[in-house]
Amino acid sequence: MYFKAYKSLLPALCIILLSGCQTTTTTQNTNNTTTKVDTTNHTDTDNTDKVDTTNHTDTDKVDTTNHTDTNNNNDIKDDNTNIQTESNNPNSIPKASLTFSYRDVMNNEVAVAMLSLSEDIEDLYSSDIDIQGATLISLQKVTPKLYRIIFKADTQSTQVRLHISKNAIVDKDGYTLNSDIDKTASIATAPWAEHIRRYRGIIDATFVYQNPQGQSMSLDMIWIRPGTFMMGCASKDEHHCNSDETAHIVELTKGFWLSRTEITQWQWKVVMGNNPSRFASNIEDEQKKLPVEQVSYTDAMRFASKLLNSTQAYATLPTEAQWEYAIRSTTTTAFYDNPDDIKGDANSKAAYYIGWYAGNSSEWTYKKTTQPQPANGIDISDRYKNFYTKPSSTFATHYIMQKANSDWRLKDMAGNVAEWCSDWYNPNLGTNKVTNPTGAKDGTSRVVRGGSWYDPATMLRSASRQKATPDTKSSHIGVRIAIIPGEK
């Protein structure tokens, strides 16, 4: 530390001993990362790898390098100008990154964060760590360049915030970071849950409901973390955009729970006492697999209110933005697992694998047995239509859980039955960034999303929007429930 006291003498010392000093220039590249360049030898002296800081590319890990640039306070100078920086040693200013073991922490869970440094530093202590939303259990020194921070999430908080002051991190020469380190992780709070667990970085919980008659049902709920995404039809692969799907950035600042599947006939019957579905079954085992339909928006909201409404959390329909954020699950393509490959209303390989729609919801018979059937659905909209008769079986809903997951393990977000959202339909979403949007203030129709067993492939796209009056009861429309932490 004695060297720190004489730090201010370095510039004068360097002028006297020009032949023995090297100066450094700070340059900035197009990705806004900073590279230190030795202007004596013109070689890159900073070998620190840069890491993509996109917040939605990994369900398990979170990159925190967006707080580690140590030169962002320096002005950009001409390369031919000798700049005297804080130190003659290009590695003298330490760099650091803070990484949570998981971006989402379960309520009351013991979790870990790692502090990684570019060089040896003086010892850190618990008093150097400012933590909010959690209790610090221990700060462990793994090496002089690596620290393990163990903490336990609080029961009443929605996020963990870790802050380490730049003045707490001091290298052996007495130099500190140019900026503080500050990082947050969401807390999946579920006081209503029978079970809560983590699977491959995704947190899910089980909600159990029992009616006065003793019948019970359970809902598998997935934690949807806060984040920012591009809503609307924006991908270069999209060929079927509609005018009401304008692309714009949406920020969701609070996490929420979303049912992994559509509400089934059994789940609805236990809560509401009836089964209004067109494709209703009298067999309990089938009721537990078939989605409920022919429920209005008003019915769906009544179901949610009856399901859970407390001071700690409440059930409701997801907003349209929450719904699209969830189906995309970090993806930006037309469908949540593939680009737009639609060849006709009922012929899309991508739609075929993620949901039940017009191309795979029924079996078809041929007029001419020699005509080959398209591999991924029946295209009844164009050149194939003359080769098929009407379906040999009735178009209908199908069992849930039969199609591919989204990246966040959600099922049947596309197809089978479309799903009510809480928003009034707004035909013009605009192009400006919005935060926690809830739709139009009023209107005549509510938003419906996801497409159904009856709909063409285009309606299974993540950006596709539909609408219906709140009293509509259609065999095409069902419901998926969100649980929001906190009081309504």
PAFI-974717 format. One record per residue (C-alpha): x, z, y; residue number from 1. Coordinates in steps of 0.02 Angstrom, whole numbers. Example, Ala and Ser with C-alpha at 12.3 -4.5 7.8 and 13.67 -1.06 7.14 Angstrom:
// residues 2
<rec u="615" w="390" v="-225" k="1"/>
<rec u="684" w="357" v="-53" k="2"/>
//
This chain:
// residues 488
<rec u="0" w="0" v="0" k="1"/>
<rec u="150" w="22" v="117" k="2"/>
<rec u="157" w="-167" v="130" k="3"/>
<rec u="-16" w="-172" v="210" k="4"/>
<rec u="45" w="-77" v="362" k="5"/>
<rec u="170" w="-214" v="403" k="6"/>
<rec u="51" w="-357" v="372" k="7"/>
<rec u="36" w="-394" v="558" k="8"/>
<rec u="225" w="-425" v="571" k="9"/>
<rec u="221" w="-570" v="449" k="10"/>
<rec u="185" w="-711" v="576" k="11"/>
<rec u="335" w="-665" v="684" k="12"/>
<rec u="443" w="-640" v="533" k="13"/>
<rec u="394" w="-810" v="468" k="14"/>
<rec u="440" w="-895" v="632" k="15"/>
<rec u="614" w="-819" v="626" k="16"/>
<rec u="638" w="-865" v="444" k="17"/>
<rec u="558" w="-1037" v="444" k="18"/>
<rec u="673" w="-1102" v="310" k="19"/>
<rec u="614" w="-971" v="189" k="20"/>
<rec u="427" w="-972" v="228" k="21"/>
<rec u="287" w="-1079" v="163" k="22"/>
<rec u="129" w="-1105" v="264" k="23"/>
<rec u="-44" w="-1138" v="193" k="24"/>
<rec u="-188" w="-1244" v="252" k="25"/>
<rec u="-370" w="-1218" v="205" k="26"/>
<rec u="-467" w="-1375" v="163" k="27"/>
<rec u="-645" w="-1393" v="104" k="28"/>
<rec u="-709" w="-1521" v="-19" k="29"/>
<rec u="-880" w="-1601" v="-32" k="30"/>
<rec u="-944" w="-1469" v="-153" k="31"/>
<rec u="-915" w="-1331" v="-27" k="32"/>
<rec u="-782" w="-1251" v="-135" k="33"/>
<rec u="-618" w="-1205" v="-53" k="34"/>
<rec u="-447" w="-1258" v="-114" k="35"/>
<rec u="-285" w="-1188" v="-45" k="36"/>
<rec u="-155" w="-1323" v="-22" k="37"/>
<rec u="30" w="-1288" v="0" k="38"/>
<rec u="81" w="-1396" v="148" k="39"/>
<rec u="264" w="-1383" v="102" k="40"/>
<rec u="253" w="-1458" v="-71" k="41"/>
<rec u="79" w="-1537" v="-56" k="42"/>
<rec u="24" w="-1467" v="-225" k="43"/>
<rec u="-132" w="-1372" v="-272" k="44"/>
<rec u="-85" w="-1190" v="-287" k="45"/>
<rec u="-255" w="-1125" v="-333" k="46"/>
<rec u="-292" w="-1150" v="-517" k="47"/>
<rec u="-454" w="-1056" v="-516" k="48"/>
<rec u="-590" w="-1155" v="-605" k="49"/>
<rec u="-749" w="-1183" v="-507" k="50"/>
<rec u="-913" w="-1152" v="-597" k="51"/>
<rec u="-1084" w="-1228" v="-568" k="52"/>
<rec u="-1192" w="-1102" v="-478" k="53"/>
<rec u="-1363" w="-1175" v="-521" k="54"/>
<rec u="-1479" w="-1028" v="-554" k="55"/>
<rec u="-1588" w="-1106" v="-692" k="56"/>
<rec u="-1473" w="-1187" v="-816" k="57"/>
<rec u="-1445" w="-1044" v="-938" k="58"/>
<rec u="-1575" w="-927" v="-1009" k="59"/>
<rec u="-1444" w="-797" v="-1056" k="60"/>
<rec u="-1308" w="-795" v="-926" k="61"/>
<rec u="-1301" w="-803" v="-738" k="62"/>
<rec u="-1154" w="-872" v="-643" k="63"/>
<rec u="-1112" w="-769" v="-490" k="64"/>
<rec u="-972" w="-870" v="-415" k="65"/>
<rec u="-1076" w="-913" v="-265" k="66"/>
<rec u="-1013" w="-753" v="-187" k="67"/>
<rec u="-830" w="-772" v="-229" k="68"/>
<rec u="-763" w="-898" v="-104" k="69"/>
<rec u="-631" w="-802" v="-10" k="70"/>
<rec u="-591" w="-930" v="122" k="71"/>
<rec u="-761" w="-973" v="192" k="72"/>
<rec u="-722" w="-889" v="357" k="73"/>
<rec u="-575" w="-1003" v="394" k="74"/>
<rec u="-598" w="-1156" v="502" k="75"/>
<rec u="-554" w="-1327" v="434" k="76"/>
<rec u="-390" w="-1385" v="509" k="77"/>
<rec u="-298" w="-1550" v="514" k="78"/>
<rec u="-185" w="-1568" v="362" k="79"/>
<rec u="-36" w="-1608" v="473" k="80"/>
<rec u="-49" w="-1444" v="567" k="81"/>
<rec u="45" w="-1294" v="504" k="82"/>
<rec u="-76" w="-1148" v="492" k="83"/>
<rec u="-19" w="-969" v="480" k="84"/>
<rec u="-140" w="-877" v="366" k="85"/>
<rec u="-159" w="-693" v="323" k="86"/>
<rec u="-19" w="-703" v="197" k="87"/>
<rec u="124" w="-816" v="151" k="88"/>
<rec u="82" w="-794" v="-32" k="89"/>
<rec u="-62" w="-913" v="-75" k="90"/>
<rec u="-122" w="-794" v="-211" k="91"/>
<rec u="-118" w="-638" v="-103" k="92"/>
<rec u="-304" w="-633" v="-62" k="93"/>
<rec u="-398" w="-582" v="-220" k="94"/>
<rec u="-547" w="-678" v="-284" k="95"/>
<rec u="-687" w="-600" v="-385" k="96"/>
<rec u="-848" w="-641" v="-477" k="97"/>
<rec u="-988" w="-527" v="-534" k="98"/>
<rec u="-1088" w="-579" v="-687" k="99"/>
<rec u="-1238" w="-496" v="-769" k="100"/>
<rec u="-1240" w="-501" v="-958" k="101"/>
<rec u="-1422" w="-557" v="-940" k="102"/>
<rec u="-1508" w="-622" v="-787" k="103"/>
<rec u="-1665" w="-528" v="-835" k="104"/>
<rec u="-1655" w="-343" v="-879" k="105"/>
<rec u="-1789" w="-258" v="-980" k="106"/>
<rec u="-1869" w="-107" v="-899" k="107"/>
<rec u="-1773" w="52" v="-946" k="108"/>
<rec u="-1640" w="-53" v="-1034" k="109"/>
<rec u="-1455" w="-12" v="-1034" k="110"/>
<rec u="-1368" w="-170" v="-974" k="111"/>
<rec u="-1196" w="-232" v="-926" k="112"/>
<rec u="-1117" w="-325" v="-781" k="113"/>
<rec u="-937" w="-387" v="-778" k="114"/>
<rec u="-824" w="-392" v="-625" k="115"/>
<rec u="-684" w="-519" v="-646" k="116"/>
<rec u="-539" w="-533" v="-524" k="117"/>
<rec u="-404" w="-661" v="-493" k="118"/>
<rec u="-264" w="-533" v="-486" k="119"/>
<rec u="-225" w="-350" v="-515" k="120"/>
<rec u="-311" w="-232" v="-394" k="121"/>
<rec u="-305" w="-48" v="-355" k="122"/>
<rec u="-418" w="58" v="-464" k="123"/>
<rec u="-605" w="52" v="-428" k="124"/>
<rec u="-716" w="205" v="-443" k="125"/>
<rec u="-902" w="233" v="-464" k="126"/>
<rec u="-916" w="275" v="-280" k="127"/>
<rec u="-861" w="96" v="-240" k="128"/>
<rec u="-1017" w="25" v="-326" k="129"/>
<rec u="-1180" w="20" v="-229" k="130"/>
<rec u="-1322" w="-3" v="-354" k="131"/>
<rec u="-1509" w="-12" v="-318" k="132"/>
<rec u="-1651" w="-23" v="-443" k="133"/>
<rec u="-1545" w="53" v="-581" k="134"/>
<rec u="-1441" w="205" v="-623" k="135"/>
<rec u="-1253" w="180" v="-643" k="136"/>
<rec u="-1199" w="249" v="-810" k="137"/>
<rec u="-1014" w="208" v="-804" k="138"/>
<rec u="-882" w="98" v="-727" k="139"/>
<rec u="-751" w="51" v="-855" k="140"/>
<rec u="-582" w="-26" v="-819" k="141"/>
<rec u="-546" w="-153" v="-954" k="142"/>
<rec u="-389" w="-223" v="-872" k="143"/>
<rec u="-326" w="-216" v="-691" k="144"/>
<rec u="-420" w="-382" v="-671" k="145"/>
<rec u="-580" w="-341" v="-766" k="146"/>
<rec u="-711" w="-203" v="-749" k="147"/>
<rec u="-867" w="-167" v="-851" k="148"/>
<rec u="-1017" w="-96" v="-757" k="149"/>
<rec u="-1146" w="-11" v="-869" k="150"/>
<rec u="-1315" w="32" v="-794" k="151"/>
<rec u="-1495" w="72" v="-840" k="152"/>
<rec u="-1639" w="-14" v="-752" k="153"/>
<rec u="-1762" w="99" v="-662" k="154"/>
<rec u="-1942" w="109" v="-721" k="155"/>
<rec u="-2019" w="79" v="-549" k="156"/>
<rec u="-1908" w="-63" v="-487" k="157"/>
<rec u="-1925" w="-251" v="-495" k="158"/>
<rec u="-1741" w="-297" v="-479" k="159"/>
<rec u="-1565" w="-229" v="-496" k="160"/>
<rec u="-1449" w="-256" v="-349" k="161"/>
<rec u="-1261" w="-231" v="-365" k="162"/>
<rec u="-1153" w="-228" v="-210" k="163"/>
<rec u="-965" w="-206" v="-200" k="164"/>
<rec u="-886" w="-195" v="-28" k="165"/>
<rec u="-738" w="-308" v="10" k="166"/>
<rec u="-645" w="-153" v="66" k="167"/>
<rec u="-661" w="-78" v="-107" k="168"/>
<rec u="-561" w="-219" v="-187" k="169"/>
<rec u="-380" w="-209" v="-133" k="170"/>
<rec u="-237" w="-300" v="-219" k="171"/>
<rec u="-61" w="-232" v="-243" k="172"/>
<rec u="-6" w="-305" v="-75" k="173"/>
<rec u="-149" w="-223" v="19" k="174"/>
<rec u="-258" w="-377" v="44" k="175"/>
<rec u="-448" w="-374" v="20" k="176"/>
<rec u="-585" w="-500" v="-12" k="177"/>
<rec u="-647" w="-597" v="139" k="178"/>
<rec u="-830" w="-563" v="91" k="179"/>
<rec u="-928" w="-433" v="-5" k="180"/>
<rec u="-998" w="-465" v="-179" k="181"/>
<rec u="-1188" w="-449" v="-195" k="182"/>
<rec u="-1291" w="-499" v="-346" k="183"/>
<rec u="-1465" w="-464" v="-415" k="184"/>
<rec u="-1556" w="-476" v="-582" k="185"/>
<rec u="-1743" w="-463" v="-610" k="186"/>
<rec u="-1819" w="-318" v="-708" k="187"/>
<rec u="-1954" w="-361" v="-833" k="188"/>
<rec u="-2075" w="-217" v="-807" k="189"/>
<rec u="-2211" w="-199" v="-938" k="190"/>
<rec u="-2290" w="-24" v="-944" k="191"/>
<rec u="-2439" w="-104" v="-1033" k="192"/>
<rec u="-2334" w="-173" v="-1176" k="193"/>
<rec u="-2347" w="-118" v="-1356" k="194"/>
<rec u="-2176" w="-195" v="-1389" k="195"/>
<rec u="-2045" w="-273" v="-1277" k="196"/>
<rec u="-1893" w="-366" v="-1343" k="197"/>
<rec u="-1764" w="-499" v="-1307" k="198"/>
<rec u="-1742" w="-659" v="-1407" k="199"/>
<rec u="-1604" w="-780" v="-1361" k="200"/>
<rec u="-1605" w="-721" v="-1183" k="201"/>
<rec u="-1794" w="-733" v="-1164" k="202"/>
<rec u="-1892" w="-571" v="-1144" k="203"/>
<rec u="-2063" w="-559" v="-1225" k="204"/>
<rec u="-2188" w="-419" v="-1240" k="205"/>
<rec u="-2345" w="-387" v="-1342" k="206"/>
<rec u="-2508" w="-341" v="-1255" k="207"/>
<rec u="-2640" w="-262" v="-1367" k="208"/>
<rec u="-2825" w="-250" v="-1324" k="209"/>
<rec u="-2959" w="-159" v="-1422" k="210"/>
<rec u="-3144" w="-173" v="-1384" k="211"/>
<rec u="-3274" w="-33" v="-1402" k="212"/>
<rec u="-3323" w="-100" v="-1573" k="213"/>
<rec u="-3147" w="-70" v="-1638" k="214"/>
<rec u="-3097" w="-254" v="-1644" k="215"/>
<rec u="-2922" w="-287" v="-1578" k="216"/>
<rec u="-2816" w="-433" v="-1528" k="217"/>
<rec u="-2638" w="-455" v="-1465" k="218"/>
<rec u="-2559" w="-571" v="-1337" k="219"/>
<rec u="-2378" w="-626" v="-1343" k="220"/>
<rec u="-2317" w="-629" v="-1161" k="221"/>
<rec u="-2158" w="-713" v="-1096" k="222"/>
<rec u="-2064" w="-648" v="-944" k="223"/>
<rec u="-2045" w="-785" v="-814" k="224"/>
<rec u="-1901" w="-741" v="-698" k="225"/>
<rec u="-1902" w="-772" v="-509" k="226"/>
<rec u="-1821" w="-935" v="-455" k="227"/>
<rec u="-1824" w="-1096" v="-356" k="228"/>
<rec u="-1872" w="-1267" v="-424" k="229"/>
<rec u="-1925" w="-1443" v="-374" k="230"/>
<rec u="-2113" w="-1456" v="-393" k="231"/>
<rec u="-2200" w="-1624" v="-405" k="232"/>
<rec u="-2152" w="-1797" v="-463" k="233"/>
<rec u="-1969" w="-1812" v="-415" k="234"/>
<rec u="-1868" w="-1867" v="-565" k="235"/>
<rec u="-1792" w="-2041" v="-568" k="236"/>
<rec u="-1866" w="-2068" v="-741" k="237"/>
<rec u="-2046" w="-2044" v="-680" k="238"/>
<rec u="-2149" w="-2205" v="-683" k="239"/>
<rec u="-2324" w="-2132" v="-671" k="240"/>
<rec u="-2323" w="-2026" v="-513" k="241"/>
<rec u="-2487" w="-1998" v="-421" k="242"/>
<rec u="-2511" w="-1977" v="-234" k="243"/>
<rec u="-2552" w="-1791" v="-249" k="244"/>
<rec u="-2388" w="-1752" v="-337" k="245"/>
<rec u="-2269" w="-1755" v="-188" k="246"/>
<rec u="-2101" w="-1676" v="-226" k="247"/>
<rec u="-2055" w="-1517" v="-134" k="248"/>
<rec u="-1950" w="-1361" v="-162" k="249"/>
<rec u="-2041" w="-1203" v="-213" k="250"/>
<rec u="-1968" w="-1028" v="-215" k="251"/>
<rec u="-2048" w="-892" v="-320" k="252"/>
<rec u="-1978" w="-723" v="-269" k="253"/>
<rec u="-2065" w="-616" v="-400" k="254"/>
<rec u="-2062" w="-627" v="-588" k="255"/>
<rec u="-2221" w="-627" v="-692" k="256"/>
<rec u="-2280" w="-629" v="-872" k="257"/>
<rec u="-2366" w="-780" v="-948" k="258"/>
<rec u="-2454" w="-789" v="-1116" k="259"/>
<rec u="-2350" w="-889" v="-1238" k="260"/>
<rec u="-2502" w="-985" v="-1300" k="261"/>
<rec u="-2674" w="-1031" v="-1239" k="262"/>
<rec u="-2806" w="-898" v="-1264" k="263"/>
<rec u="-2882" w="-917" v="-1437" k="264"/>
<rec u="-3064" w="-908" v="-1489" k="265"/>
<rec u="-3032" w="-738" v="-1571" k="266"/>
<rec u="-2946" w="-665" v="-1419" k="267"/>
<rec u="-3090" w="-721" v="-1309" k="268"/>
<rec u="-3221" w="-655" v="-1431" k="269"/>
<rec u="-3140" w="-482" v="-1439" k="270"/>
<rec u="-3139" w="-465" v="-1250" k="271"/>
<rec u="-3297" w="-558" v="-1199" k="272"/>
<rec u="-3405" w="-539" v="-1355" k="273"/>
<rec u="-3441" w="-725" v="-1381" k="274"/>
<rec u="-3362" w="-891" v="-1429" k="275"/>
<rec u="-3422" w="-1029" v="-1313" k="276"/>
<rec u="-3310" w="-1165" v="-1387" k="277"/>
<rec u="-3375" w="-1338" v="-1434" k="278"/>
<rec u="-3255" w="-1335" v="-1581" k="279"/>
<rec u="-3297" w="-1156" v="-1629" k="280"/>
<rec u="-3257" w="-1089" v="-1800" k="281"/>
<rec u="-3349" w="-951" v="-1894" k="282"/>
<rec u="-3193" w="-905" v="-1992" k="283"/>
<rec u="-3090" w="-766" v="-1911" k="284"/>
<rec u="-2924" w="-837" v="-1970" k="285"/>
<rec u="-2964" w="-1005" v="-1888" k="286"/>
<rec u="-3028" w="-920" v="-1730" k="287"/>
<rec u="-2855" w="-841" v="-1714" k="288"/>
<rec u="-2776" w="-1015" v="-1715" k="289"/>
<rec u="-2895" w="-1124" v="-1615" k="290"/>
<rec u="-2893" w="-1120" v="-1424" k="291"/>
<rec u="-3052" w="-1067" v="-1335" k="292"/>
<rec u="-3133" w="-1201" v="-1226" k="293"/>
<rec u="-3293" w="-1233" v="-1130" k="294"/>
<rec u="-3252" w="-1086" v="-1016" k="295"/>
<rec u="-3273" w="-1102" v="-828" k="296"/>
<rec u="-3152" w="-1044" v="-697" k="297"/>
<rec u="-3268" w="-899" v="-660" k="298"/>
<rec u="-3273" w="-853" v="-845" k="299"/>
<rec u="-3083" w="-860" v="-855" k="300"/>
<rec u="-3061" w="-743" v="-706" k="301"/>
<rec u="-3188" w="-622" v="-779" k="302"/>
<rec u="-3092" w="-623" v="-943" k="303"/>
<rec u="-2928" w="-585" v="-852" k="304"/>
<rec u="-3004" w="-443" v="-752" k="305"/>
<rec u="-3078" w="-364" v="-907" k="306"/>
<rec u="-2913" w="-382" v="-1000" k="307"/>
<rec u="-2803" w="-282" v="-880" k="308"/>
<rec u="-2828" w="-214" v="-705" k="309"/>
<rec u="-2727" w="-59" v="-663" k="310"/>
<rec u="-2613" w="9" v="-528" k="311"/>
<rec u="-2461" w="-45" v="-630" k="312"/>
<rec u="-2509" w="-224" v="-672" k="313"/>
<rec u="-2656" w="-343" v="-677" k="314"/>
<rec u="-2705" w="-499" v="-774" k="315"/>
<rec u="-2756" w="-659" v="-685" k="316"/>
<rec u="-2736" w="-847" v="-693" k="317"/>
<rec u="-2565" w="-916" v="-645" k="318"/>
<rec u="-2549" w="-1006" v="-479" k="319"/>
<rec u="-2517" w="-1192" v="-491" k="320"/>
<rec u="-2336" w="-1165" v="-437" k="321"/>
<rec u="-2310" w="-1029" v="-567" k="322"/>
<rec u="-2384" w="-1142" v="-699" k="323"/>
<rec u="-2272" w="-1291" v="-660" k="324"/>
<rec u="-2118" w="-1180" v="-644" k="325"/>
<rec u="-2155" w="-1111" v="-817" k="326"/>
<rec u="-2186" w="-1277" v="-904" k="327"/>
<rec u="-2029" w="-1352" v="-830" k="328"/>
<rec u="-1924" w="-1204" v="-889" k="329"/>
<rec u="-1775" w="-1272" v="-788" k="330"/>
<rec u="-1805" w="-1455" v="-837" k="331"/>
<rec u="-1828" w="-1594" v="-710" k="332"/>
<rec u="-1888" w="-1736" v="-823" k="333"/>
<rec u="-2065" w="-1806" v="-833" k="334"/>
<rec u="-2102" w="-1707" v="-990" k="335"/>
<rec u="-2023" w="-1538" v="-1018" k="336"/>
<rec u="-1911" w="-1604" v="-1156" k="337"/>
<rec u="-1892" w="-1791" v="-1120" k="338"/>
<rec u="-1900" w="-1928" v="-987" k="339"/>
<rec u="-2052" w="-2038" v="-957" k="340"/>
<rec u="-2068" w="-2155" v="-1108" k="341"/>
<rec u="-2254" w="-2193" v="-1093" k="342"/>
<rec u="-2298" w="-2364" v="-1164" k="343"/>
<rec u="-2486" w="-2342" v="-1155" k="344"/>
<rec u="-2618" w="-2209" v="-1133" k="345"/>
<rec u="-2595" w="-2152" v="-1312" k="346"/>
<rec u="-2419" w="-2205" v="-1353" k="347"/>
<rec u="-2279" w="-2090" v="-1299" k="348"/>
<rec u="-2146" w="-2015" v="-1410" k="349"/>
<rec u="-2114" w="-1875" v="-1285" k="350"/>
<rec u="-2299" w="-1828" v="-1275" k="351"/>
<rec u="-2317" w="-1840" v="-1463" k="352"/>
<rec u="-2190" w="-1702" v="-1494" k="353"/>
<rec u="-2245" w="-1577" v="-1362" k="354"/>
<rec u="-2435" w="-1582" v="-1369" k="355"/>
<rec u="-2600" w="-1643" v="-1440" k="356"/>
<rec u="-2669" w="-1787" v="-1337" k="357"/>
<rec u="-2767" w="-1950" v="-1358" k="358"/>
<rec u="-2628" w="-2026" v="-1463" k="359"/>
<rec u="-2620" w="-1895" v="-1600" k="360"/>
<rec u="-2780" w="-1791" v="-1593" k="361"/>
<rec u="-2872" w="-1894" v="-1723" k="362"/>
<rec u="-2841" w="-2007" v="-1870" k="363"/>
<rec u="-2874" w="-2192" v="-1846" k="364"/>
<rec u="-2924" w="-2332" v="-1964" k="365"/>
<rec u="-2864" w="-2510" v="-1955" k="366"/>
<rec u="-2962" w="-2671" v="-1938" k="367"/>
<rec u="-2813" w="-2763" v="-2008" k="368"/>
<rec u="-2705" w="-2670" v="-2133" k="369"/>
<rec u="-2558" w="-2787" v="-2097" k="370"/>
<rec u="-2542" w="-2729" v="-1917" k="371"/>
<rec u="-2410" w="-2592" v="-1903" k="372"/>
<rec u="-2459" w="-2431" v="-1816" k="373"/>
<rec u="-2349" w="-2372" v="-1671" k="374"/>
<rec u="-2239" w="-2232" v="-1734" k="375"/>
<rec u="-2282" w="-2105" v="-1600" k="376"/>
<rec u="-2467" w="-2125" v="-1569" k="377"/>
<rec u="-2602" w="-2255" v="-1560" k="378"/>
<rec u="-2601" w="-2363" v="-1405" k="379"/>
<rec u="-2786" w="-2397" v="-1376" k="380"/>
<rec u="-2760" w="-2449" v="-1196" k="381"/>
<rec u="-2681" w="-2620" v="-1209" k="382"/>
<rec u="-2616" w="-2746" v="-1336" k="383"/>
<rec u="-2649" w="-2640" v="-1491" k="384"/>
<rec u="-2831" w="-2600" v="-1455" k="385"/>
<rec u="-2904" w="-2746" v="-1554" k="386"/>
<rec u="-2825" w="-2686" v="-1715" k="387"/>
<rec u="-2914" w="-2518" v="-1728" k="388"/>
<rec u="-3090" w="-2460" v="-1756" k="389"/>
<rec u="-3158" w="-2297" v="-1689" k="390"/>
<rec u="-3073" w="-2138" v="-1753" k="391"/>
<rec u="-3110" w="-2096" v="-1934" k="392"/>
<rec u="-3121" w="-1913" v="-1882" k="393"/>
<rec u="-3183" w="-1833" v="-1723" k="394"/>
<rec u="-3064" w="-1802" v="-1581" k="395"/>
<rec u="-3042" w="-1613" v="-1571" k="396"/>
<rec u="-2929" w="-1469" v="-1526" k="397"/>
<rec u="-2793" w="-1416" v="-1646" k="398"/>
<rec u="-2713" w="-1254" v="-1702" k="399"/>
<rec u="-2596" w="-1177" v="-1574" k="400"/>
<rec u="-2408" w="-1159" v="-1605" k="401"/>
<rec u="-2392" w="-1330" v="-1690" k="402"/>
<rec u="-2288" w="-1421" v="-1558" k="403"/>
<rec u="-2116" w="-1401" v="-1480" k="404"/>
<rec u="-2069" w="-1252" v="-1372" k="405"/>
<rec u="-2024" w="-1265" v="-1190" k="406"/>
<rec u="-1851" w="-1197" v="-1150" k="407"/>
<rec u="-1931" w="-1029" v="-1114" k="408"/>
<rec u="-2021" w="-1027" v="-1283" k="409"/>
<rec u="-2194" w="-1066" v="-1212" k="410"/>
<rec u="-2312" w="-1163" v="-1326" k="411"/>
<rec u="-2448" w="-1292" v="-1293" k="412"/>
<rec u="-2419" w="-1300" v="-1106" k="413"/>
<rec u="-2449" w="-1486" v="-1124" k="414"/>
<rec u="-2601" w="-1549" v="-1218" k="415"/>
<rec u="-2727" w="-1469" v="-1337" k="416"/>
<rec u="-2831" w="-1395" v="-1194" k="417"/>
<rec u="-2797" w="-1409" v="-1008" k="418"/>
<rec u="-2783" w="-1242" v="-917" k="419"/>
<rec u="-2863" w="-1167" v="-762" k="420"/>
<rec u="-2751" w="-1113" v="-618" k="421"/>
<rec u="-2802" w="-992" v="-482" k="422"/>
<rec u="-2777" w="-1114" v="-336" k="423"/>
<rec u="-2906" w="-1214" v="-241" k="424"/>
<rec u="-2857" w="-1395" v="-262" k="425"/>
<rec u="-2756" w="-1466" v="-116" k="426"/>
<rec u="-2735" w="-1656" v="-122" k="427"/>
<rec u="-2581" w="-1649" v="-10" k="428"/>
<rec u="-2446" w="-1527" v="-61" k="429"/>
<rec u="-2326" w="-1593" v="72" k="430"/>
<rec u="-2138" w="-1610" v="61" k="431"/>
<rec u="-2080" w="-1449" v="146" k="432"/>
<rec u="-2008" w="-1301" v="53" k="433"/>
<rec u="-2135" w="-1163" v="20" k="434"/>
<rec u="-2121" w="-985" v="-44" k="435"/>
<rec u="-2247" w="-909" v="-165" k="436"/>
<rec u="-2384" w="-1039" v="-130" k="437"/>
<rec u="-2563" w="-999" v="-181" k="438"/>
<rec u="-2648" w="-1164" v="-142" k="439"/>
<rec u="-2777" w="-1212" v="-12" k="440"/>
<rec u="-2874" w="-1075" v="79" k="441"/>
<rec u="-3039" w="-1144" v="15" k="442"/>
<rec u="-3112" w="-1296" v="-69" k="443"/>
<rec u="-3237" w="-1362" v="-194" k="444"/>
<rec u="-3125" w="-1382" v="-347" k="445"/>
<rec u="-2996" w="-1275" v="-436" k="446"/>
<rec u="-2833" w="-1341" v="-506" k="447"/>
<rec u="-2824" w="-1386" v="-691" k="448"/>
<rec u="-2655" w="-1420" v="-773" k="449"/>
<rec u="-2577" w="-1480" v="-936" k="450"/>
<rec u="-2693" w="-1614" v="-1004" k="451"/>
<rec u="-2794" w="-1600" v="-1163" k="452"/>
<rec u="-2827" w="-1671" v="-1337" k="453"/>
<rec u="-2936" w="-1804" v="-1254" k="454"/>
<rec u="-2819" w="-1857" v="-1113" k="455"/>
<rec u="-2690" w="-1997" v="-1098" k="456"/>
<rec u="-2505" w="-1963" v="-1108" k="457"/>
<rec u="-2481" w="-1967" v="-919" k="458"/>
<rec u="-2581" w="-1805" v="-903" k="459"/>
<rec u="-2456" w="-1712" v="-1011" k="460"/>
<rec u="-2319" w="-1738" v="-882" k="461"/>
<rec u="-2258" w="-1577" v="-800" k="462"/>
<rec u="-2310" w="-1638" v="-626" k="463"/>
<rec u="-2483" w="-1704" v="-674" k="464"/>
<rec u="-2628" w="-1623" v="-582" k="465"/>
<rec u="-2814" w="-1618" v="-620" k="466"/>
<rec u="-2961" w="-1528" v="-539" k="467"/>
<rec u="-3135" w="-1465" v="-582" k="468"/>
<rec u="-3272" w="-1368" v="-497" k="469"/>
<rec u="-3266" w="-1181" v="-538" k="470"/>
<rec u="-3425" w="-1187" v="-641" k="471"/>
<rec u="-3364" w="-1330" v="-752" k="472"/>
<rec u="-3372" w="-1294" v="-939" k="473"/>
<rec u="-3280" w="-1429" v="-1034" k="474"/>
<rec u="-3212" w="-1442" v="-1210" k="475"/>
<rec u="-3055" w="-1510" v="-1125" k="476"/>
<rec u="-3019" w="-1350" v="-1028" k="477"/>
<rec u="-2958" w="-1181" v="-1088" k="478"/>
<rec u="-2859" w="-1038" v="-1014" k="479"/>
<rec u="-2686" w="-958" v="-1012" k="480"/>
<rec u="-2662" w="-785" v="-937" k="481"/>
<rec u="-2530" w="-715" v="-819" k="482"/>
<rec u="-2491" w="-530" v="-798" k="483"/>
<rec u="-2423" w="-482" v="-628" k="484"/>
<rec u="-2323" w="-320" v="-607" k="485"/>
<rec u="-2392" w="-201" v="-476" k="486"/>
<rec u="-2562" w="-170" v="-402" k="487"/>
<rec u="-2681" w="-315" v="-364" k="488"/>
//
